[in-house]
């Protein structure tokens, strides 16, 4: 299942509510527009799946922030996409009381509980405008899709909130409940009741138990939901879905490792959120801009001289039509920009205030083909594609043969020539879009190359790989590590901490004196020593836990001594633990919320079914590199993979967030 497309379909259904609720006919729906009102979390969901064509198609040209003061718009239906909180009720009731809009469609991201619904109904009846509310729906959109098989719950800094030494028990339980609630929404939105499995004695086990209880409460309160799904294709016939929950403590190295993969590098080095990269750019000075304009003008004059008399005549006839089309095009472009500005205020499609925004789009074939490749291969592919485009551009600008056979009438000649020019324009337009796409990746490659050279990240990558793949750290590997840690020309302390921590986690036992001497090389003021002390305690706890479990022979080998040959792809512990969870279920905590709601015959069928889909969920955050590692493991399996995380991390923000 493509979870990103699934959410887009849900959003389209939401935007079409004025039509599906029979408030208006199809013709009215096509001519009367609506307003979308969204809150902070919904904005993150929309940014991830934002599609301006969808808003155009469903006639929702205006999108407004729920938290901000909004102008009254009469005779307009408002579609709300908000969280089900006390604050949300208060703000919505104010809108209703003031008649900000004509009709209201309430869509909540979370699950609407009976108590919440009763309170809303009571307050609405006091205002006396209940007829204005046309629909109240739980949409279960409490998660953010990143790609077709990855999602995040958008709970920032989750690891440290759970495991920071100053975290209170009450806050930890509340956070675990929040994670369980959002996971429940994910499964309800996809019409799935999974087998729940988690590592024992962990935060993951607590969340798994909470998720199981939430399923039981939901199914008890909504018996019709299950009966309706049983009659549909929901009832599993060919296999079950399993969610496997694991703590981030399982492995820190994959979080800290400087990856060489294109997608992972972007998430590691760029300012990125919900597939939108924002970066500073150097604005060109006025003289440079003038030179470019002059060159463009000269090029246009040359192209005009190359045209045949026939083409000039054709152009003259089309001049008035083209002028009108150009005006319409500019009008539509401005309309798109205005809509975008309303959806995401203070942001732009173009360079504004020396910042540029790039969207990672899954419709981009180059991105899909290259995102999981090593960066040098991607840079080569950008160069190759650029050369191909240059050749195509030259071929496109080559003057075509003038004149046709005398056998053709003037009308036939004109028709044939018109078709040729139309085809040429279409090809040029496609070429322009392709060029823009490759220029985007060329920009990204330039930004990445700049960071790689400044921070010597190639050396860090090679050194980390050598440490993680060596059975025993040689003197030469250690010497190279010390040289990198002691390099005064490289002032990025985060990179050095990441290398040091990978060395620390890759060795079963290390002398404390040696560790402090190494830290002295790159962090003499002990700025991040608290982070290290916590991770050191976490490593010690993991070793003690492993030594007291029956899975010692399996997991200890994975976490401590996992080694492979020096290949491009390292297999990290998560793959082996997931493999173990699929084959040795008795070693993990298991729940199946579906079993209690089926008769004995169906229950027996369910018990014998194999797992056809696995959701690997990392409590405390995850990373694109981990997804890629899992994809390699699942590549030759009939079992499909979905990767979920509480939040997306990289090595630098993981270290920083300890102090937030």
C-alpha positions as CSV (number, residue, x, y, z in Angstrom):
1,X,0.0,0.0,0.0
2,X,1.2,3.5,-0.9
3,X,0.5,5.4,2.3
4,X,1.2,8.8,0.7
5,X,-1.3,8.2,-2.1
6,X,-3.7,6.8,0.5
7,X,-3.6,10.1,2.5
8,X,-4.1,12.1,-0.8
9,X,-7.2,10.1,-1.5
10,X,-8.5,10.8,2.1
11,X,-7.8,14.6,1.6
12,X,-9.7,14.6,-1.7
13,X,-12.7,13.0,0.0
14,X,-12.5,15.7,2.7
15,X,-12.4,18.5,0.2
16,X,-15.4,17.1,-1.7
17,X,-17.6,17.0,1.4
18,X,-19.9,19.8,0.3
19,X,-20.7,17.7,-2.8
20,X,-21.0,14.2,-1.1
21,X,-23.2,15.6,1.7
22,X,-25.8,16.6,-0.9
23,X,-25.6,20.2,0.1
24,X,-25.0,21.1,-3.5
25,X,-25.2,19.5,-7.0
26,X,-22.2,18.7,-9.1
27,X,-22.7,21.8,-11.2
28,X,-23.0,24.0,-8.1
29,X,-19.9,22.3,-6.6
30,X,-17.9,23.2,-9.8
31,X,-18.9,26.9,-9.5
32,X,-19.1,27.5,-5.8
33,X,-15.8,27.5,-3.8
34,X,-15.1,26.4,-0.3
35,X,-12.5,27.3,2.4
36,X,-10.1,24.9,4.1
37,X,-9.2,25.7,7.7
38,X,-6.3,23.8,9.2
39,X,-4.3,23.8,12.4
40,X,-0.6,23.5,13.1
41,X,-0.4,19.7,12.9
42,X,-2.6,19.5,9.8
43,X,-0.4,22.0,8.1
44,X,2.5,19.5,8.4
45,X,0.3,16.8,6.9
46,X,-0.7,19.1,4.1
47,X,2.9,20.2,3.4
48,X,3.8,16.5,3.0
49,X,1.1,15.7,0.5
50,X,0.3,19.3,-0.7
51,X,-1.0,19.3,-4.3
52,X,-2.2,22.6,-5.7
53,X,-4.0,20.7,-8.5
54,X,-6.1,19.0,-5.9
55,X,-7.3,22.3,-4.4
56,X,-8.1,23.5,-7.9
57,X,-9.9,20.3,-8.8
58,X,-12.0,20.4,-5.6
59,X,-12.7,24.1,-5.8
60,X,-11.0,25.0,-2.5
61,X,-8.9,28.1,-3.5
62,X,-8.4,29.4,0.0
63,X,-6.6,27.7,2.9
64,X,-6.5,29.5,6.3
65,X,-4.7,28.9,9.6
66,X,-7.1,27.8,12.4
67,X,-5.1,29.5,15.2
68,X,-5.1,32.9,13.5
69,X,-7.9,35.5,13.4
70,X,-9.9,35.1,10.2
71,X,-12.1,37.5,8.2
72,X,-15.8,36.7,8.0
73,X,-16.8,35.2,4.6
74,X,-20.5,34.7,4.1
75,X,-22.2,32.2,1.8
76,X,-19.2,29.9,1.9
77,X,-18.8,26.4,3.2
78,X,-15.8,25.8,5.5
79,X,-14.0,22.5,5.7
80,X,-12.1,22.2,9.0
81,X,-9.1,19.8,9.5
82,X,-8.1,20.1,13.1
83,X,-7.1,18.2,16.2
84,X,-9.7,17.1,18.7
85,X,-8.6,19.2,21.8
86,X,-10.4,21.5,24.2
87,X,-8.7,24.5,22.6
88,X,-10.0,23.4,19.2
89,X,-13.6,23.2,20.5
90,X,-13.3,26.8,21.9
91,X,-12.0,28.2,18.7
92,X,-14.5,26.4,16.5
93,X,-17.4,27.5,18.8
94,X,-16.3,31.1,18.4
95,X,-16.3,30.8,14.6
96,X,-19.8,29.3,14.8
97,X,-21.1,31.9,17.1
98,X,-19.8,34.7,14.9
99,X,-21.1,33.0,11.7
100,X,-17.6,33.3,10.1
101,X,-18.8,30.9,7.4
102,X,-22.2,29.6,6.2
103,X,-21.8,25.8,6.7
104,X,-19.2,23.8,8.6
105,X,-17.6,20.4,7.9
106,X,-15.6,19.3,11.0
107,X,-12.8,16.8,10.3
108,X,-10.7,15.7,13.3
109,X,-7.2,14.2,12.9
110,X,-7.7,12.0,16.0
111,X,-10.4,9.7,17.3
112,X,-13.5,11.4,18.5
113,X,-14.5,9.9,21.9
114,X,-18.1,10.0,23.1
115,X,-17.4,12.4,25.9
116,X,-15.7,14.8,23.5
117,X,-18.6,14.6,21.0
118,X,-21.2,15.1,23.8
119,X,-19.4,18.2,25.0
120,X,-19.3,19.6,21.5
121,X,-23.0,18.9,20.9
122,X,-23.9,20.6,24.2
123,X,-22.0,23.7,23.5
124,X,-23.4,23.9,19.9
125,X,-27.0,23.6,21.1
126,X,-26.4,26.6,23.5
127,X,-25.4,28.7,20.5
128,X,-28.4,27.5,18.6
129,X,-26.8,27.0,15.2
130,X,-26.6,23.2,15.0
131,X,-28.1,23.2,11.5
132,X,-25.0,25.0,10.2
133,X,-22.8,21.9,11.1
134,X,-23.2,19.5,8.2
135,X,-20.7,16.8,9.1
136,X,-18.5,15.7,12.0
137,X,-15.9,13.0,11.1
138,X,-12.8,11.3,12.5
139,X,-10.3,11.1,9.6
140,X,-7.5,9.4,11.6
141,X,-4.8,11.6,9.9
142,X,-2.6,11.9,13.0
143,X,0.5,10.9,11.1
144,X,2.7,12.4,8.4
145,X,3.6,10.4,5.3
146,X,7.1,11.0,4.0
147,X,7.1,8.6,1.1
148,X,5.1,5.6,-0.2
149,X,6.4,3.4,2.6
150,X,7.5,5.7,5.4
151,X,5.6,7.9,7.9
152,X,6.4,9.9,11.0
153,X,4.2,10.8,14.0
154,X,5.8,14.2,14.1
155,X,6.6,14.1,17.8
156,X,9.8,16.1,17.9
157,X,12.7,15.3,20.3
158,X,10.9,12.1,21.3
159,X,14.0,10.1,22.4
160,X,15.1,12.6,25.0
161,X,11.6,13.2,26.2
162,X,11.4,9.5,26.9
163,X,14.9,8.7,28.2
164,X,16.3,12.0,29.5
165,X,17.4,11.6,33.2
166,X,15.2,14.6,34.1
167,X,12.1,13.2,32.4
168,X,9.2,12.7,34.9
169,X,7.4,9.3,34.9
170,X,4.0,11.0,34.4
171,X,5.3,12.8,31.3
172,X,6.8,9.6,29.9
173,X,3.4,7.8,30.3
174,X,1.6,10.7,28.7
175,X,4.0,10.6,25.7
176,X,3.7,6.9,25.3
177,X,-0.1,7.3,25.3
178,X,0.2,9.9,22.6
179,X,2.4,7.6,20.5
180,X,-0.1,4.8,20.9
181,X,-3.1,7.1,19.9
182,X,-1.3,8.2,16.7
183,X,-0.4,4.6,15.8
184,X,-4.0,3.6,16.3
185,X,-5.0,6.4,13.9
186,X,-2.5,5.1,11.3
187,X,-4.0,1.6,11.4
188,X,-7.7,2.8,11.4
189,X,-7.0,5.1,8.4
190,X,-5.6,2.1,6.5
191,X,-8.4,-0.2,7.7
192,X,-6.0,-2.6,9.4
193,X,-5.9,-4.4,12.8
194,X,-2.4,-5.7,13.2
195,X,-0.6,-8.2,15.3
196,X,1.4,-6.1,17.8
197,X,4.9,-7.2,18.7
198,X,7.6,-5.4,20.8
199,X,10.9,-6.0,22.5
200,X,10.5,-6.9,26.2
201,X,11.2,-4.6,29.1
202,X,11.2,-1.4,27.0
203,X,9.3,1.7,26.3
204,X,8.2,-0.1,23.1
205,X,6.5,-2.8,25.2
206,X,4.6,-0.2,27.2
207,X,3.4,1.5,24.0
208,X,2.5,-1.9,22.4
209,X,0.3,-2.7,25.5
210,X,-1.3,0.7,25.3
211,X,-2.0,0.3,21.6
212,X,-3.6,-3.1,22.2
213,X,-5.9,-1.6,24.9
214,X,-6.8,1.3,22.6
215,X,-7.8,-1.1,19.9
216,X,-9.9,-3.1,22.4
217,X,-11.7,0.1,23.6
218,X,-12.3,1.3,20.0
219,X,-13.7,-2.1,18.8
220,X,-15.9,-2.4,21.9
221,X,-17.3,1.1,21.4
222,X,-17.6,0.7,17.6
223,X,-18.9,-2.8,16.9
224,X,-20.4,-1.6,13.6
225,X,-16.9,-0.6,12.3
226,X,-15.6,-4.2,12.6
227,X,-18.8,-5.7,11.1
228,X,-18.6,-3.3,8.2
229,X,-15.0,-4.1,7.5
230,X,-15.6,-7.9,7.7
231,X,-18.1,-7.6,4.9
232,X,-15.6,-5.7,2.8
233,X,-12.1,-6.8,1.6
234,X,-10.7,-5.8,5.0
235,X,-11.0,-9.2,6.5
236,X,-7.5,-10.7,6.0
237,X,-7.6,-13.7,3.7
238,X,-4.0,-14.0,2.5
239,X,-2.1,-12.8,5.5
240,X,-1.8,-10.4,8.4
241,X,0.0,-7.1,9.1
242,X,2.4,-7.0,12.0
243,X,3.7,-3.9,13.7
244,X,7.1,-4.4,15.4
245,X,8.0,-1.7,17.9
246,X,11.7,-1.2,18.9
247,X,13.4,1.4,21.1
248,X,16.0,3.7,19.6
249,X,18.4,2.3,22.2
250,X,18.6,-0.8,20.1
251,X,21.2,0.9,17.9
252,X,22.6,4.4,17.9
253,X,25.3,3.8,15.3
254,X,22.9,4.0,12.3
255,X,21.7,7.3,13.7
256,X,25.2,8.7,14.0
257,X,26.8,7.3,10.9
258,X,27.7,9.7,8.1
259,X,25.9,8.1,5.2
260,X,27.0,8.3,1.5
261,X,23.5,7.7,0.2
262,X,21.9,10.7,-1.7
263,X,18.6,10.8,0.3
264,X,20.2,10.2,3.6
265,X,22.8,12.9,2.9
266,X,20.0,15.4,2.1
267,X,18.3,14.7,5.4
268,X,21.7,14.8,7.2
269,X,23.0,18.1,5.7
270,X,20.0,20.1,4.7
271,X,17.3,22.0,6.6
272,X,14.4,19.8,5.7
273,X,10.9,19.3,7.0
274,X,8.1,17.3,5.4
275,X,10.1,16.9,2.1
276,X,10.8,20.6,1.8
277,X,14.4,21.8,1.7
278,X,15.1,25.4,2.6
279,X,18.5,26.9,2.1
280,X,20.2,30.2,1.7
281,X,21.3,31.3,-1.8
282,X,23.6,34.0,-3.0
283,X,21.6,36.6,-4.9
284,X,23.3,37.8,-8.2
285,X,24.2,41.4,-8.4
286,X,22.4,43.8,-10.8
287,X,25.3,43.8,-13.4
288,X,25.2,40.0,-13.7
289,X,21.4,40.0,-14.1
290,X,21.7,42.7,-16.9
291,X,24.3,40.6,-18.7
292,X,22.0,37.5,-18.6
293,X,19.1,39.6,-19.9
294,X,21.3,40.9,-22.8
295,X,22.4,37.3,-23.7
296,X,18.8,36.1,-23.7
297,X,17.8,39.0,-26.0
298,X,20.6,38.2,-28.4
299,X,19.5,34.6,-28.5
300,X,15.9,35.5,-29.2
301,X,17.1,37.8,-32.1
302,X,19.2,35.0,-33.6
303,X,16.3,32.5,-33.4
304,X,14.0,35.1,-35.1
305,X,16.5,35.5,-38.0
306,X,16.7,31.8,-38.5
307,X,12.9,31.4,-39.0
308,X,11.6,30.9,-42.6
309,X,9.1,33.3,-44.1
310,X,6.4,30.6,-43.6
311,X,7.1,30.5,-39.9
312,X,7.1,34.3,-39.6
313,X,3.7,34.3,-41.4
314,X,2.4,31.6,-39.1
315,X,3.7,33.5,-36.0
316,X,2.0,36.7,-37.1
317,X,-1.3,35.0,-37.4
318,X,-0.9,33.5,-34.0
319,X,0.4,36.6,-32.3
320,X,-3.0,37.8,-31.0
321,X,-3.9,34.4,-29.7
322,X,-0.5,34.0,-28.0
323,X,-0.8,37.3,-26.3
324,X,-4.2,36.3,-24.8
325,X,-2.8,32.9,-23.8
326,X,0.2,34.6,-22.1
327,X,-2.1,36.9,-20.1
328,X,-4.2,33.9,-19.0
329,X,-1.0,31.9,-18.1
330,X,0.3,34.8,-15.9
331,X,-3.1,35.1,-14.3
332,X,-3.1,31.3,-13.5
333,X,0.5,31.4,-12.2
334,X,-0.3,34.3,-9.9
335,X,-3.4,32.4,-8.8
336,X,-1.2,29.4,-7.9
337,X,1.3,31.5,-6.0
338,X,-1.6,33.2,-4.1
339,X,-3.1,29.8,-3.2
340,X,0.3,28.6,-2.0
341,X,0.8,31.7,0.0
342,X,-2.5,31.2,1.8
343,X,-1.7,27.6,2.5
344,X,1.8,28.2,3.7
345,X,2.2,31.9,4.8
346,X,5.6,33.6,4.7
347,X,6.9,30.9,2.3
348,X,7.3,31.1,-1.4
349,X,7.8,29.0,-4.5
350,X,10.7,31.1,-5.5
351,X,13.7,32.8,-3.9
352,X,12.6,35.2,-1.2
353,X,14.9,37.0,1.3
354,X,17.9,35.0,0.0
355,X,16.2,31.6,0.6
356,X,15.2,28.9,-1.8
357,X,12.8,26.1,-1.3
358,X,13.0,22.7,-3.0
359,X,10.3,20.1,-2.9
360,X,11.3,16.4,-3.0
361,X,8.5,15.1,-5.3
362,X,7.8,11.4,-5.8
363,X,6.6,12.2,-9.3
364,X,10.2,13.2,-10.0
365,X,11.6,10.1,-11.8
366,X,15.2,11.2,-11.3
367,X,14.6,11.4,-7.5
368,X,13.0,7.9,-7.5
369,X,15.8,6.4,-9.5
370,X,18.7,8.0,-7.6
371,X,17.6,8.6,-4.0
372,X,19.0,5.3,-2.7
373,X,22.2,5.5,-4.7
374,X,25.7,6.5,-3.4
375,X,26.2,10.2,-3.9
376,X,29.1,10.0,-6.4
377,X,26.8,7.9,-8.7
378,X,24.1,10.5,-8.4
379,X,26.5,13.3,-9.3
380,X,27.6,11.3,-12.4
381,X,23.9,10.7,-13.3
382,X,23.1,14.5,-13.0
383,X,26.1,15.2,-15.4
384,X,24.9,12.5,-17.9
385,X,21.3,13.7,-17.9
386,X,22.5,17.3,-18.3
387,X,24.5,16.3,-21.4
388,X,21.5,14.5,-22.9
389,X,19.3,17.5,-22.3
390,X,21.8,19.8,-24.0
391,X,21.8,17.5,-27.1
392,X,18.1,17.4,-27.2
393,X,18.0,21.2,-26.9
394,X,20.4,21.5,-29.9
395,X,18.3,19.1,-31.9
396,X,15.2,21.0,-31.0
397,X,16.6,24.3,-32.2
398,X,17.8,22.9,-35.5
399,X,15.9,24.5,-38.4
400,X,13.4,22.1,-40.1
401,X,13.2,21.7,-43.8
402,X,11.2,24.3,-45.6
403,X,8.7,23.4,-48.3
404,X,6.6,20.3,-49.1
405,X,5.8,18.2,-52.1
406,X,3.7,19.8,-54.9
407,X,1.3,17.0,-54.5
408,X,0.0,18.6,-51.3
409,X,-2.5,21.3,-51.4
410,X,-1.9,24.7,-49.7
411,X,-4.4,23.7,-47.0
412,X,-2.7,20.3,-46.4
413,X,0.7,22.0,-46.2
414,X,-0.6,24.5,-43.7
415,X,-2.2,21.7,-41.6
416,X,1.0,19.7,-41.7
417,X,3.2,22.7,-40.8
418,X,0.8,23.6,-37.9
419,X,1.1,20.0,-36.5
420,X,4.9,20.2,-36.7
421,X,5.1,23.5,-34.8
422,X,2.6,22.2,-32.2
423,X,4.6,19.1,-31.7
424,X,7.8,21.1,-31.4
425,X,6.2,23.4,-28.8
426,X,5.1,20.4,-26.7
427,X,8.6,18.9,-26.9
428,X,10.2,22.2,-25.9
429,X,7.8,22.5,-22.9
430,X,8.7,18.9,-21.8
431,X,12.4,19.8,-22.3
432,X,12.0,22.9,-20.1
433,X,10.4,20.9,-17.3
434,X,13.1,18.2,-17.5
435,X,15.8,20.9,-17.5
436,X,14.2,22.5,-14.4
437,X,14.1,19.1,-12.6
438,X,17.8,18.4,-13.4
439,X,18.8,21.9,-12.4
440,X,17.1,21.2,-9.0
441,X,19.3,18.1,-8.4
442,X,22.3,20.0,-9.7
443,X,21.7,22.6,-7.0
444,X,21.4,19.9,-4.4
445,X,24.6,18.2,-5.5
446,X,26.4,21.5,-5.4
447,X,25.2,22.2,-1.8
448,X,26.2,18.6,-0.8
449,X,29.6,18.8,-2.4
450,X,30.3,22.1,-0.6
451,X,29.5,20.5,2.8
452,X,31.5,17.3,1.9
453,X,34.6,19.4,1.2
454,X,34.2,21.8,4.1
455,X,33.7,19.1,6.7
456,X,35.8,16.3,5.1
457,X,32.8,14.1,5.4
458,X,34.2,11.6,2.9
459,X,37.0,10.8,5.5
460,X,34.5,10.5,8.3
461,X,32.4,8.1,6.2
462,X,35.3,5.9,5.4
463,X,36.6,5.9,9.0
464,X,33.3,5.0,10.5
465,X,32.8,2.2,8.0
466,X,36.2,0.8,8.8
467,X,35.4,0.9,12.5
468,X,32.0,-0.8,12.1
469,X,33.3,-3.5,9.8
470,X,36.5,-4.5,11.6
471,X,36.5,-7.4,14.0
472,X,39.4,-5.7,15.8
473,X,40.4,-2.0,15.5
474,X,43.9,-1.9,14.0
475,X,46.5,0.7,14.9
476,X,46.1,2.4,11.5
477,X,42.3,2.8,11.8
478,X,42.7,4.2,15.3
479,X,45.5,6.6,14.1
480,X,43.2,7.9,11.3
481,X,40.4,8.4,13.8
482,X,42.6,10.4,16.2
483,X,43.8,12.5,13.3
484,X,40.2,13.4,12.4
485,X,39.3,14.1,16.0
486,X,42.3,16.3,16.4
487,X,42.0,18.2,13.1
488,X,41.9,21.9,14.0
489,X,40.9,22.8,10.5
490,X,37.6,21.0,10.8
491,X,35.7,22.9,13.5
492,X,32.5,20.9,13.3
493,X,32.3,19.3,16.8
494,X,29.2,17.3,15.9
495,X,30.9,15.3,13.2
496,X,33.7,14.4,15.7
497,X,31.3,13.4,18.4
498,X,29.5,11.2,15.9
499,X,32.7,9.4,14.9
500,X,33.8,9.0,18.5
501,X,30.4,7.6,19.6
502,X,30.4,5.1,16.7
503,X,33.8,4.0,17.9
504,X,32.4,3.8,21.5
505,X,29.4,1.7,20.5
506,X,31.4,-0.6,18.2
507,X,33.6,-1.8,21.0
508,X,32.3,-4.1,23.8
509,X,34.7,-2.7,26.4
510,X,36.7,0.4,26.5
511,X,39.0,2.0,29.1
512,X,37.4,5.1,30.6
513,X,40.8,6.9,30.7
514,X,41.2,6.3,27.0
515,X,37.7,7.6,26.3
516,X,38.3,10.9,28.2
517,X,41.6,11.4,26.4
518,X,39.9,11.1,23.1
519,X,37.1,13.5,24.1
520,X,39.8,16.0,25.2
521,X,41.0,16.1,21.6
522,X,37.9,17.6,20.1
523,X,35.7,18.8,23.0
524,X,38.1,20.0,25.7
525,X,35.4,22.1,27.4
526,X,33.1,19.0,27.7
527,X,30.2,20.8,26.1
528,X,28.4,17.5,25.2
529,X,29.7,15.3,28.0
530,X,26.2,14.9,29.5
531,X,25.1,13.3,26.2
532,X,28.0,10.9,26.4
533,X,27.3,10.0,30.0
534,X,23.7,9.2,29.2
535,X,24.6,7.1,26.1
536,X,27.3,5.3,28.2
537,X,24.7,4.4,30.8
538,X,22.3,3.3,28.0
539,X,25.0,1.0,26.6
540,X,25.7,-0.5,30.0
541,X,21.9,-1.1,30.6
542,X,21.6,-2.8,27.2
543,X,24.4,-5.2,27.9
544,X,23.0,-6.1,31.3
545,X,19.5,-6.6,29.8
546,X,20.9,-8.8,27.0
547,X,22.9,-10.9,29.5
548,X,19.7,-11.7,31.5
549,X,17.5,-12.8,28.5
550,X,17.1,-16.0,26.7
551,X,17.9,-14.2,23.4
552,X,21.5,-13.6,24.5
553,X,23.1,-15.8,21.9
554,X,21.1,-14.0,19.2
555,X,20.8,-10.3,20.0
556,X,24.1,-9.9,21.8
557,X,25.9,-11.1,18.7
558,X,23.9,-8.6,16.7
559,X,24.4,-5.5,18.9
560,X,28.0,-6.0,20.1
561,X,29.8,-8.1,17.5
562,X,27.8,-7.6,14.4
563,X,30.4,-7.4,11.5
564,X,30.3,-7.8,7.8
565,X,32.8,-7.6,5.0
566,X,33.7,-4.1,3.8
567,X,30.8,-3.6,1.4
568,X,28.9,-0.5,0.5
569,X,25.9,-1.7,2.5
570,X,26.3,-2.3,6.2
571,X,23.6,-4.4,7.9
572,X,22.6,-2.9,11.2
573,X,21.1,-4.6,14.2
574,X,17.5,-3.6,13.3
575,X,17.4,-6.1,10.4
576,X,18.4,-9.1,12.6
577,X,16.0,-8.2,15.4
578,X,13.1,-7.8,12.9
579,X,14.1,-11.2,11.4
580,X,14.0,-12.7,14.8
581,X,10.6,-11.1,15.6
582,X,9.1,-12.8,12.5
583,X,10.5,-16.3,13.3
584,X,10.8,-16.4,17.1
585,X,7.7,-14.6,18.4
586,X,7.8,-16.1,21.8
587,X,10.9,-14.0,22.6
588,X,8.9,-10.8,22.2
589,X,5.7,-9.3,23.8
590,X,2.8,-10.2,21.6
591,X,-0.8,-8.8,21.3
592,X,-3.6,-9.5,18.8
593,X,-6.6,-7.2,19.3
594,X,-8.5,-8.9,16.6
595,X,-8.7,-12.3,18.2
596,X,-11.2,-11.3,20.9
597,X,-13.8,-10.1,18.4
598,X,-14.0,-13.1,16.1
599,X,-15.9,-16.3,16.4
600,X,-13.9,-19.5,16.9
601,X,-13.8,-20.5,13.2
602,X,-12.5,-17.1,12.0
603,X,-10.1,-16.9,15.0
604,X,-8.6,-20.2,13.9
605,X,-8.2,-19.0,10.3
606,X,-6.5,-15.8,11.6
607,X,-4.1,-17.8,13.9
608,X,-2.7,-19.8,11.0
609,X,-2.1,-16.9,8.7
610,X,1.3,-15.7,7.8
611,X,2.5,-12.1,8.1
612,X,2.3,-10.5,4.7
613,X,3.1,-6.9,5.7
614,X,5.4,-5.6,8.4
615,X,5.4,-2.1,10.0
616,X,8.8,-1.5,11.7
617,X,8.3,1.4,14.1
618,X,11.2,3.0,16.0
619,X,10.3,4.6,19.3
620,X,12.6,7.6,19.8
621,X,13.1,8.4,16.2
622,X,14.6,7.0,13.0
623,X,16.4,7.8,9.9
624,X,16.3,7.3,6.1
625,X,19.4,5.2,6.3
626,X,17.7,2.8,8.5
627,X,14.8,2.5,6.1
628,X,17.2,1.8,3.3
629,X,18.9,-0.9,5.4
630,X,15.5,-2.6,6.0
631,X,14.6,-2.3,2.4
632,X,17.7,-4.3,1.5
633,X,16.6,-7.0,4.0
634,X,13.0,-7.1,2.6
635,X,14.1,-6.9,-1.0
636,X,13.8,-10.6,-1.8
637,X,10.8,-11.2,0.6
638,X,7.1,-11.4,-0.2
639,X,6.6,-9.6,3.0
640,X,6.1,-5.8,2.3
641,X,7.7,-3.2,4.5
642,X,6.4,0.1,6.0
643,X,8.8,2.1,8.2
644,X,7.5,4.4,10.9
645,X,9.2,6.7,13.4
646,X,8.2,9.0,16.2
647,X,10.3,11.7,14.5
648,X,13.0,11.9,11.8
649,X,16.5,12.4,13.2
650,X,20.1,12.9,12.1
651,X,23.3,12.6,14.1
652,X,23.6,16.3,14.7
653,X,20.1,17.2,15.9
654,X,20.1,14.0,18.1
655,X,23.1,15.3,20.0
656,X,21.7,18.9,20.1
657,X,18.2,17.9,21.3
658,X,19.5,16.6,24.6
659,X,19.6,20.2,25.8
660,X,16.2,21.1,24.5
